[in-house]
Amino acid sequence: MFAIVRTGGKQYRVAAGDKIVVEKIDGEAGSTVALGDVLLAGEGSELKSVEGLTVSAEIIAQAKADKVIVFKKRRRHNYRRKNGHRQQLTILKITAIG
């Protein structure tokens, strides 16, 4: 069985046992979290109702993405700005759909 869930403004196709990397969700490593925003669910080619359906997942780790450098420059104006950003991420393991 698979499901399409929305978290952090993005959509993910998940099945039991999958590991996904999503934007930060509060919680400690080892705790469980329920993803309630299920958009679609099914098995094979047939779709199922998503009324009251939740996807439970276990938090494996809290991590950071690679650093992204934001560099701005305007020619001939002596204007340079350098800024870095590391996105906070959560690694989830899907335990059950239903």
Backbone atoms as SQL, in Angstrom:
CREATE TABLE atoms (id INTEGER PRIMARY KEY, chain TEXT, resi INTEGER, resn TEXT, atom TEXT, x REAL, y REAL, z REAL);
INSERT INTO atoms VALUES
  (1, 'A', 1, 'MET', 'N', 0.852, -1.181, 0.000),
  (2, 'A', 1, 'MET', 'CA', 0.000, 0.000, 0.000),
  (3, 'A', 1, 'MET', 'C', 0.885, 1.227, 0.000),
  (4, 'A', 2, 'PHE', 'N', 0.463, 2.252, -0.729),
  (5, 'A', 2, 'PHE', 'CA', 1.215, 3.489, -0.788),
  (6, 'A', 2, 'PHE', 'C', 0.299, 4.650, -0.431),
  (7, 'A', 3, 'ALA', 'N', 0.921, 5.794, -0.133),
  (8, 'A', 3, 'ALA', 'CA', 0.154, 7.002, 0.159),
  (9, 'A', 3, 'ALA', 'C', 0.958, 8.207, -0.302),
  (10, 'A', 4, 'ILE', 'N', 0.252, 9.266, -0.640),
  (11, 'A', 4, 'ILE', 'CA', 0.875, 10.552, -0.955),
  (12, 'A', 4, 'ILE', 'C', 0.580, 11.461, 0.230),
  (13, 'A', 5, 'VAL', 'N', 1.637, 11.937, 0.908),
  (14, 'A', 5, 'VAL', 'CA', 1.461, 12.811, 2.069),
  (15, 'A', 5, 'VAL', 'C', 2.099, 14.154, 1.782),
  (16, 'A', 6, 'ARG', 'N', 1.547, 15.192, 2.421),
  (17, 'A', 6, 'ARG', 'CA', 2.079, 16.543, 2.277),
  (18, 'A', 6, 'ARG', 'C', 2.622, 16.994, 3.625),
  (19, 'A', 7, 'THR', 'N', 3.882, 17.401, 3.654),
  (20, 'A', 7, 'THR', 'CA', 4.498, 17.945, 4.855),
  (21, 'A', 7, 'THR', 'C', 5.577, 18.928, 4.435),
  (22, 'A', 8, 'GLY', 'N', 5.631, 20.048, 5.117),
  (23, 'A', 8, 'GLY', 'CA', 6.634, 21.053, 4.794),
  (24, 'A', 8, 'GLY', 'C', 6.439, 21.692, 3.433),
  (25, 'A', 9, 'GLY', 'N', 5.205, 21.686, 2.923),
  (26, 'A', 9, 'GLY', 'CA', 4.941, 22.303, 1.632),
  (27, 'A', 9, 'GLY', 'C', 5.308, 21.426, 0.442),
  (28, 'A', 10, 'LYS', 'N', 5.731, 20.194, 0.680),
  (29, 'A', 10, 'LYS', 'CA', 6.103, 19.282, -0.394),
  (30, 'A', 10, 'LYS', 'C', 5.294, 18.001, -0.265),
  (31, 'A', 11, 'GLN', 'N', 5.228, 17.239, -1.359),
  (32, 'A', 11, 'GLN', 'CA', 4.475, 15.993, -1.375),
  (33, 'A', 11, 'GLN', 'C', 5.429, 14.822, -1.565),
  (34, 'A', 12, 'TYR', 'N', 5.156, 13.724, -0.858),
  (35, 'A', 12, 'TYR', 'CA', 6.008, 12.548, -0.898),
  (36, 'A', 12, 'TYR', 'C', 5.158, 11.310, -1.102),
  (37, 'A', 13, 'ARG', 'N', 5.636, 10.394, -1.935),
  (38, 'A', 13, 'ARG', 'CA', 4.985, 9.097, -2.112),
  (39, 'A', 13, 'ARG', 'C', 5.691, 8.133, -1.171),
  (40, 'A', 14, 'VAL', 'N', 4.936, 7.538, -0.250),
  (41, 'A', 14, 'VAL', 'CA', 5.544, 6.695, 0.774),
  (42, 'A', 14, 'VAL', 'C', 4.840, 5.345, 0.834),
  (43, 'A', 15, 'ALA', 'N', 5.584, 4.370, 1.327),
  (44, 'A', 15, 'ALA', 'CA', 5.052, 3.037, 1.620),
  (45, 'A', 15, 'ALA', 'C', 5.689, 2.606, 2.934),
  (46, 'A', 16, 'ALA', 'N', 5.151, 1.574, 3.544),
  (47, 'A', 16, 'ALA', 'CA', 5.686, 1.103, 4.820),
  (48, 'A', 16, 'ALA', 'C', 7.135, 0.661, 4.629),
  (49, 'A', 17, 'GLY', 'N', 8.013, 1.142, 5.522),
  (50, 'A', 17, 'GLY', 'CA', 9.427, 0.803, 5.450),
  (51, 'A', 17, 'GLY', 'C', 10.286, 1.819, 4.721),
  (52, 'A', 18, 'ASP', 'N', 9.688, 2.788, 4.060),
  (53, 'A', 18, 'ASP', 'CA', 10.459, 3.810, 3.334),
  (54, 'A', 18, 'ASP', 'C', 11.121, 4.786, 4.290),
  (55, 'A', 19, 'LYS', 'N', 12.241, 5.345, 3.862),
  (56, 'A', 19, 'LYS', 'CA', 12.900, 6.424, 4.596),
  (57, 'A', 19, 'LYS', 'C', 12.833, 7.668, 3.731),
  (58, 'A', 20, 'ILE', 'N', 12.379, 8.771, 4.330),
  (59, 'A', 20, 'ILE', 'CA', 12.292, 10.031, 3.588),
  (60, 'A', 20, 'ILE', 'C', 12.945, 11.138, 4.401),
  (61, 'A', 21, 'VAL', 'N', 13.400, 12.164, 3.692),
  (62, 'A', 21, 'VAL', 'CA', 14.001, 13.339, 4.314),
  (63, 'A', 21, 'VAL', 'C', 13.049, 14.504, 4.074),
  (64, 'A', 22, 'VAL', 'N', 12.528, 15.080, 5.167),
  (65, 'A', 22, 'VAL', 'CA', 11.556, 16.172, 5.075),
  (66, 'A', 22, 'VAL', 'C', 12.082, 17.381, 5.836),
  (67, 'A', 23, 'GLU', 'N', 11.395, 18.503, 5.662),
  (68, 'A', 23, 'GLU', 'CA', 11.764, 19.680, 6.443),
  (69, 'A', 23, 'GLU', 'C', 11.485, 19.413, 7.913),
  (70, 'A', 24, 'LYS', 'N', 12.135, 20.173, 8.782),
  (71, 'A', 24, 'LYS', 'CA', 12.178, 19.876, 10.212),
  (72, 'A', 24, 'LYS', 'C', 10.796, 19.696, 10.829),
  (73, 'A', 25, 'ILE', 'N', 10.661, 18.588, 11.576),
  (74, 'A', 25, 'ILE', 'CA', 9.486, 18.296, 12.388),
  (75, 'A', 25, 'ILE', 'C', 9.975, 18.181, 13.817),
  (76, 'A', 26, 'ASP', 'N', 9.289, 18.827, 14.745),
  (77, 'A', 26, 'ASP', 'CA', 9.711, 18.784, 16.143),
  (78, 'A', 26, 'ASP', 'C', 9.609, 17.369, 16.695),
  (79, 'A', 27, 'GLY', 'N', 10.627, 16.993, 17.476),
  (80, 'A', 27, 'GLY', 'CA', 10.628, 15.677, 18.105),
  (81, 'A', 27, 'GLY', 'C', 12.039, 15.147, 18.249),
  (82, 'A', 28, 'GLU', 'N', 12.188, 14.225, 19.176),
  (83, 'A', 28, 'GLU', 'CA', 13.492, 13.593, 19.420),
  (84, 'A', 28, 'GLU', 'C', 13.639, 12.357, 18.527),
  (85, 'A', 29, 'ALA', 'N', 14.874, 11.928, 18.329),
  (86, 'A', 29, 'ALA', 'CA', 15.131, 10.711, 17.576),
  (87, 'A', 29, 'ALA', 'C', 14.533, 9.522, 18.342),
  (88, 'A', 30, 'GLY', 'N', 13.822, 8.672, 17.635),
  (89, 'A', 30, 'GLY', 'CA', 13.181, 7.521, 18.250),
  (90, 'A', 30, 'GLY', 'C', 11.709, 7.724, 18.548),
  (91, 'A', 31, 'SER', 'N', 11.235, 8.963, 18.546),
  (92, 'A', 31, 'SER', 'CA', 9.823, 9.206, 18.815),
  (93, 'A', 31, 'SER', 'C', 9.009, 9.008, 17.534),
  (94, 'A', 32, 'THR', 'N', 7.706, 8.794, 17.703),
  (95, 'A', 32, 'THR', 'CA', 6.834, 8.591, 16.550),
  (96, 'A', 32, 'THR', 'C', 6.047, 9.856, 16.273),
  (97, 'A', 33, 'VAL', 'N', 5.690, 10.034, 15.030),
  (98, 'A', 33, 'VAL', 'CA', 4.937, 11.202, 14.597),
  (99, 'A', 33, 'VAL', 'C', 3.886, 10.734, 13.596),
  (100, 'A', 34, 'ALA', 'N', 2.741, 11.405, 13.584),
  (101, 'A', 34, 'ALA', 'CA', 1.669, 11.052, 12.653),
  (102, 'A', 34, 'ALA', 'C', 1.545, 12.136, 11.595),
  (103, 'A', 35, 'LEU', 'N', 1.572, 11.729, 10.353),
  (104, 'A', 35, 'LEU', 'CA', 1.391, 12.648, 9.230),
  (105, 'A', 35, 'LEU', 'C', -0.066, 12.539, 8.796),
  (106, 'A', 36, 'GLY', 'N', -0.851, 13.557, 9.100),
  (107, 'A', 36, 'GLY', 'CA', -2.289, 13.472, 8.881),
  (108, 'A', 36, 'GLY', 'C', -2.760, 14.000, 7.551),
  (109, 'A', 37, 'ASP', 'N', -1.915, 14.732, 6.828),
  (110, 'A', 37, 'ASP', 'CA', -2.337, 15.339, 5.562),
  (111, 'A', 37, 'ASP', 'C', -2.093, 14.354, 4.418),
  (112, 'A', 38, 'VAL', 'N', -2.966, 13.342, 4.314),
  (113, 'A', 38, 'VAL', 'CA', -2.849, 12.325, 3.271),
  (114, 'A', 38, 'VAL', 'C', -3.693, 12.767, 2.079),
  (115, 'A', 39, 'LEU', 'N', -3.075, 12.857, 0.911),
  (116, 'A', 39, 'LEU', 'CA', -3.771, 13.332, -0.281),
  (117, 'A', 39, 'LEU', 'C', -4.347, 12.190, -1.113),
  (118, 'A', 40, 'LEU', 'N', -3.661, 11.040, -1.112),
  (119, 'A', 40, 'LEU', 'CA', -4.062, 9.929, -1.957),
  (120, 'A', 40, 'LEU', 'C', -3.541, 8.644, -1.331),
  (121, 'A', 41, 'ALA', 'N', -4.268, 7.578, -1.466),
  (122, 'A', 41, 'ALA', 'CA', -3.807, 6.283, -0.963),
  (123, 'A', 41, 'ALA', 'C', -4.339, 5.190, -1.871),
  (124, 'A', 42, 'GLY', 'N', -3.582, 4.114, -1.949),
  (125, 'A', 42, 'GLY', 'CA', -4.026, 3.026, -2.793),
  (126, 'A', 42, 'GLY', 'C', -3.109, 1.835, -2.713),
  (127, 'A', 43, 'GLU', 'N', -3.509, 0.812, -3.458),
  (128, 'A', 43, 'GLU', 'CA', -2.713, -0.407, -3.535),
  (129, 'A', 43, 'GLU', 'C', -2.751, -0.862, -4.973),
  (130, 'A', 44, 'GLY', 'N', -1.584, -0.926, -5.597),
  (131, 'A', 44, 'GLY', 'CA', -1.542, -1.262, -7.018),
  (132, 'A', 44, 'GLY', 'C', -2.156, -0.140, -7.836),
  (133, 'A', 45, 'SER', 'N', -3.188, -0.481, -8.628),
  (134, 'A', 45, 'SER', 'CA', -3.819, 0.538, -9.456),
  (135, 'A', 45, 'SER', 'C', -5.146, 1.027, -8.886),
  (136, 'A', 46, 'GLU', 'N', -5.615, 0.440, -7.777),
  (137, 'A', 46, 'GLU', 'CA', -6.891, 0.875, -7.200),
  (138, 'A', 46, 'GLU', 'C', -6.653, 1.854, -6.061),
  (139, 'A', 47, 'LEU', 'N', -7.491, 2.871, -5.986),
  (140, 'A', 47, 'LEU', 'CA', -7.367, 3.914, -4.973),
  (141, 'A', 47, 'LEU', 'C', -8.307, 3.635, -3.820),
  (142, 'A', 48, 'LYS', 'N', -7.912, 4.109, -2.638),
  (143, 'A', 48, 'LYS', 'CA', -8.724, 3.923, -1.446),
  (144, 'A', 48, 'LYS', 'C', -9.139, 5.273, -0.894),
  (145, 'A', 49, 'SER', 'N', -10.126, 5.277, -0.033),
  (146, 'A', 49, 'SER', 'CA', -10.599, 6.509, 0.596),
  (147, 'A', 49, 'SER', 'C', -9.564, 7.001, 1.608),
  (148, 'A', 50, 'VAL', 'N', -9.391, 8.329, 1.680),
  (149, 'A', 50, 'VAL', 'CA', -8.406, 8.901, 2.598),
  (150, 'A', 50, 'VAL', 'C', -9.065, 9.521, 3.823),
  (151, 'A', 51, 'GLU', 'N', -10.356, 9.257, 4.024),
  (152, 'A', 51, 'GLU', 'CA', -11.059, 9.794, 5.179),
  (153, 'A', 51, 'GLU', 'C', -10.487, 9.218, 6.463),
  (154, 'A', 52, 'GLY', 'N', -9.930, 10.077, 7.308),
  (155, 'A', 52, 'GLY', 'CA', -9.394, 9.651, 8.593),
  (156, 'A', 52, 'GLY', 'C', -8.119, 8.827, 8.496),
  (157, 'A', 53, 'LEU', 'N', -7.496, 8.781, 7.346),
  (158, 'A', 53, 'LEU', 'CA', -6.283, 7.995, 7.151),
  (159, 'A', 53, 'LEU', 'C', -5.069, 8.792, 7.621),
  (160, 'A', 54, 'THR', 'N', -4.192, 8.157, 8.397),
  (161, 'A', 54, 'THR', 'CA', -2.959, 8.802, 8.836),
  (162, 'A', 54, 'THR', 'C', -1.782, 7.891, 8.517),
  (163, 'A', 55, 'VAL', 'N', -0.626, 8.511, 8.381),
  (164, 'A', 55, 'VAL', 'CA', 0.607, 7.780, 8.139),
  (165, 'A', 55, 'VAL', 'C', 1.474, 7.976, 9.368),
  (166, 'A', 56, 'SER', 'N', 1.874, 6.884, 10.014),
  (167, 'A', 56, 'SER', 'CA', 2.729, 7.003, 11.192),
  (168, 'A', 56, 'SER', 'C', 4.174, 6.749, 10.788),
  (169, 'A', 57, 'ALA', 'N', 5.060, 7.553, 11.385),
  (170, 'A', 57, 'ALA', 'CA', 6.475, 7.468, 11.049),
  (171, 'A', 57, 'ALA', 'C', 7.302, 7.606, 12.318),
  (172, 'A', 58, 'GLU', 'N', 8.514, 7.097, 12.262),
  (173, 'A', 58, 'GLU', 'CA', 9.446, 7.196, 13.378),
  (174, 'A', 58, 'GLU', 'C', 10.569, 8.131, 12.975),
  (175, 'A', 59, 'ILE', 'N', 10.930, 9.049, 13.884),
  (176, 'A', 59, 'ILE', 'CA', 12.017, 9.979, 13.605),
  (177, 'A', 59, 'ILE', 'C', 13.336, 9.238, 13.815),
  (178, 'A', 60, 'ILE', 'N', 14.127, 9.163, 12.764),
  (179, 'A', 60, 'ILE', 'CA', 15.434, 8.507, 12.858),
  (180, 'A', 60, 'ILE', 'C', 16.478, 9.502, 13.359),
  (181, 'A', 61, 'ALA', 'N', 16.491, 10.710, 12.771),
  (182, 'A', 61, 'ALA', 'CA', 17.501, 11.698, 13.166),
  (183, 'A', 61, 'ALA', 'C', 17.061, 13.089, 12.744),
  (184, 'A', 62, 'GLN', 'N', 17.600, 14.076, 13.437),
  (185, 'A', 62, 'GLN', 'CA', 17.476, 15.478, 13.034),
  (186, 'A', 62, 'GLN', 'C', 18.819, 15.840, 12.396),
  (187, 'A', 63, 'ALA', 'N', 18.791, 16.424, 11.213),
  (188, 'A', 63, 'ALA', 'CA', 20.024, 16.683, 10.483),
  (189, 'A', 63, 'ALA', 'C', 19.974, 18.052, 9.830),
  (190, 'A', 64, 'LYS', 'N', 21.082, 18.413, 9.189),
  (191, 'A', 64, 'LYS', 'CA', 21.159, 19.646, 8.418),
  (192, 'A', 64, 'LYS', 'C', 21.565, 19.315, 6.997),
  (193, 'A', 65, 'ALA', 'N', 21.039, 20.067, 6.049),
  (194, 'A', 65, 'ALA', 'CA', 21.396, 19.881, 4.644),
  (195, 'A', 65, 'ALA', 'C', 22.766, 20.508, 4.384),
  (196, 'A', 66, 'ASP', 'N', 23.270, 20.306, 3.188),
  (197, 'A', 66, 'ASP', 'CA', 24.523, 20.936, 2.804),
  (198, 'A', 66, 'ASP', 'C', 24.350, 22.446, 2.768),
  (199, 'A', 67, 'LYS', 'N', 25.460, 23.159, 2.973),
  (200, 'A', 67, 'LYS', 'CA', 25.410, 24.612, 2.991),
  (201, 'A', 67, 'LYS', 'C', 25.204, 25.153, 1.581),
  (202, 'A', 68, 'VAL', 'N', 24.315, 26.134, 1.480),
  (203, 'A', 68, 'VAL', 'CA', 24.058, 26.825, 0.224),
  (204, 'A', 68, 'VAL', 'C', 24.594, 28.241, 0.386),
  (205, 'A', 69, 'ILE', 'N', 25.472, 28.658, -0.513),
  (206, 'A', 69, 'ILE', 'CA', 26.053, 29.994, -0.460),
  (207, 'A', 69, 'ILE', 'C', 25.215, 30.930, -1.324),
  (208, 'A', 70, 'VAL', 'N', 24.803, 32.050, -0.729),
  (209, 'A', 70, 'VAL', 'CA', 24.063, 33.080, -1.454),
  (210, 'A', 70, 'VAL', 'C', 25.012, 34.259, -1.615),
  (211, 'A', 71, 'PHE', 'N', 25.424, 34.537, -2.856),
  (212, 'A', 71, 'PHE', 'CA', 26.384, 35.605, -3.116),
  (213, 'A', 71, 'PHE', 'C', 25.743, 36.620, -4.042),
  (214, 'A', 72, 'LYS', 'N', 25.705, 37.875, -3.604),
  (215, 'A', 72, 'LYS', 'CA', 25.136, 38.961, -4.404),
  (216, 'A', 72, 'LYS', 'C', 26.245, 39.935, -4.752),
  (217, 'A', 73, 'LYS', 'N', 26.238, 40.407, -5.987),
  (218, 'A', 73, 'LYS', 'CA', 27.258, 41.366, -6.415),
  (219, 'A', 73, 'LYS', 'C', 26.663, 42.297, -7.450),
  (220, 'A', 74, 'ARG', 'N', 26.999, 43.558, -7.354),
  (221, 'A', 74, 'ARG', 'CA', 26.631, 44.538, -8.381),
  (222, 'A', 74, 'ARG', 'C', 27.907, 45.092, -8.964),
  (223, 'A', 75, 'ARG', 'N', 28.028, 44.994, -10.252),
  (224, 'A', 75, 'ARG', 'CA', 29.244, 45.438, -10.914),
  (225, 'A', 75, 'ARG', 'C', 29.468, 46.941, -10.727),
  (226, 'A', 76, 'ARG', 'N', 30.685, 47.276, -10.500),
  (227, 'A', 76, 'ARG', 'CA', 31.143, 48.673, -10.461),
  (228, 'A', 76, 'ARG', 'C', 30.492, 49.495, -9.355),
  (229, 'A', 77, 'HIS', 'N', 29.911, 48.869, -8.352),
  (230, 'A', 77, 'HIS', 'CA', 29.302, 49.615, -7.243),
  (231, 'A', 77, 'HIS', 'C', 29.909, 49.234, -5.898),
  (232, 'A', 78, 'ASN', 'N', 30.947, 48.397, -5.913),
  (233, 'A', 78, 'ASN', 'CA', 31.595, 47.929, -4.687),
  (234, 'A', 78, 'ASN', 'C', 30.570, 47.316, -3.722),
  (235, 'A', 79, 'TYR', 'N', 29.682, 46.506, -4.277),
  (236, 'A', 79, 'TYR', 'CA', 28.615, 45.885, -3.483),
  (237, 'A', 79, 'TYR', 'C', 28.762, 44.381, -3.564),
  (238, 'A', 80, 'ARG', 'N', 29.091, 43.754, -2.448),
  (239, 'A', 80, 'ARG', 'CA', 29.202, 42.302, -2.369),
  (240, 'A', 80, 'ARG', 'C', 28.597, 41.839, -1.058),
  (241, 'A', 81, 'ARG', 'N', 27.743, 40.818, -1.111),
  (242, 'A', 81, 'ARG', 'CA', 27.164, 40.228, 0.089),
  (243, 'A', 81, 'ARG', 'C', 27.293, 38.714, -0.023),
  (244, 'A', 82, 'LYS', 'N', 27.809, 38.099, 1.019),
  (245, 'A', 82, 'LYS', 'CA', 27.945, 36.654, 1.042),
  (246, 'A', 82, 'LYS', 'C', 27.205, 36.125, 2.261),
  (247, 'A', 83, 'ASN', 'N', 26.312, 35.177, 2.030),
  (248, 'A', 83, 'ASN', 'CA', 25.496, 34.631, 3.099),
  (249, 'A', 83, 'ASN', 'C', 25.379, 33.125, 2.885),
  (250, 'A', 84, 'GLY', 'N', 25.367, 32.376, 3.963),
  (251, 'A', 84, 'GLY', 'CA', 25.218, 30.938, 3.864),
  (252, 'A', 84, 'GLY', 'C', 23.944, 30.480, 4.557),
  (253, 'A', 85, 'HIS', 'N', 23.443, 29.319, 4.139),
  (254, 'A', 85, 'HIS', 'CA', 22.214, 28.784, 4.732),
  (255, 'A', 85, 'HIS', 'C', 22.296, 27.266, 4.768),
  (256, 'A', 86, 'ARG', 'N', 21.927, 26.670, 5.920),
  (257, 'A', 86, 'ARG', 'CA', 21.813, 25.214, 6.051),
  (258, 'A', 86, 'ARG', 'C', 20.413, 24.893, 6.534),
  (259, 'A', 87, 'GLN', 'N', 19.661, 24.182, 5.712),
  (260, 'A', 87, 'GLN', 'CA', 18.277, 23.853, 6.032),
  (261, 'A', 87, 'GLN', 'C', 18.228, 22.760, 7.095),
  (262, 'A', 88, 'GLN', 'N', 17.335, 22.912, 8.069),
  (263, 'A', 88, 'GLN', 'CA', 17.110, 21.889, 9.094),
  (264, 'A', 88, 'GLN', 'C', 16.227, 20.793, 8.493),
  (265, 'A', 89, 'LEU', 'N', 16.635, 19.536, 8.650),
  (266, 'A', 89, 'LEU', 'CA', 15.915, 18.406, 8.073),
  (267, 'A', 89, 'LEU', 'C', 15.599, 17.369, 9.142),
  (268, 'A', 90, 'THR', 'N', 14.606, 16.543, 8.865),
  (269, 'A', 90, 'THR', 'CA', 14.257, 15.407, 9.699),
  (270, 'A', 90, 'THR', 'C', 14.215, 14.171, 8.816),
  (271, 'A', 91, 'ILE', 'N', 14.853, 13.101, 9.274),
  (272, 'A', 91, 'ILE', 'CA', 14.847, 11.841, 8.538),
  (273, 'A', 91, 'ILE', 'C', 13.795, 10.946, 9.178),
  (274, 'A', 92, 'LEU', 'N', 12.820, 10.515, 8.385),
  (275, 'A', 92, 'LEU', 'CA', 11.707, 9.707, 8.874),
  (276, 'A', 92, 'LEU', 'C', 11.729, 8.313, 8.277),
  (277, 'A', 93, 'LYS', 'N', 11.296, 7.340, 9.065),
  (278, 'A', 93, 'LYS', 'CA', 11.058, 5.980, 8.563),
  (279, 'A', 93, 'LYS', 'C', 9.567, 5.709, 8.717),
  (280, 'A', 94, 'ILE', 'N', 8.917, 5.407, 7.610),
  (281, 'A', 94, 'ILE', 'CA', 7.474, 5.162, 7.615),
  (282, 'A', 94, 'ILE', 'C', 7.224, 3.784, 8.238),
  (283, 'A', 95, 'THR', 'N', 6.396, 3.765, 9.278),
  (284, 'A', 95, 'THR', 'CA', 6.123, 2.505, 9.949),
  (285, 'A', 95, 'THR', 'C', 4.801, 1.878, 9.511),
  (286, 'A', 96, 'ALA', 'N', 3.757, 2.691, 9.337),
  (287, 'A', 96, 'ALA', 'CA', 2.469, 2.119, 8.955),
  (288, 'A', 96, 'ALA', 'C', 1.619, 3.161, 8.234),
  (289, 'A', 97, 'ILE', 'N', 0.750, 2.664, 7.375),
  (290, 'A', 97, 'ILE', 'CA', -0.243, 3.503, 6.699),
  (291, 'A', 97, 'ILE', 'C', -1.607, 2.972, 7.086),
  (292, 'A', 98, 'GLY', 'N', -2.392, 3.847, 7.715),
  (293, 'A', 98, 'GLY', 'CA', -3.720, 3.391, 8.099),
  (294, 'A', 98, 'GLY', 'C', -4.147, 3.905, 9.451);
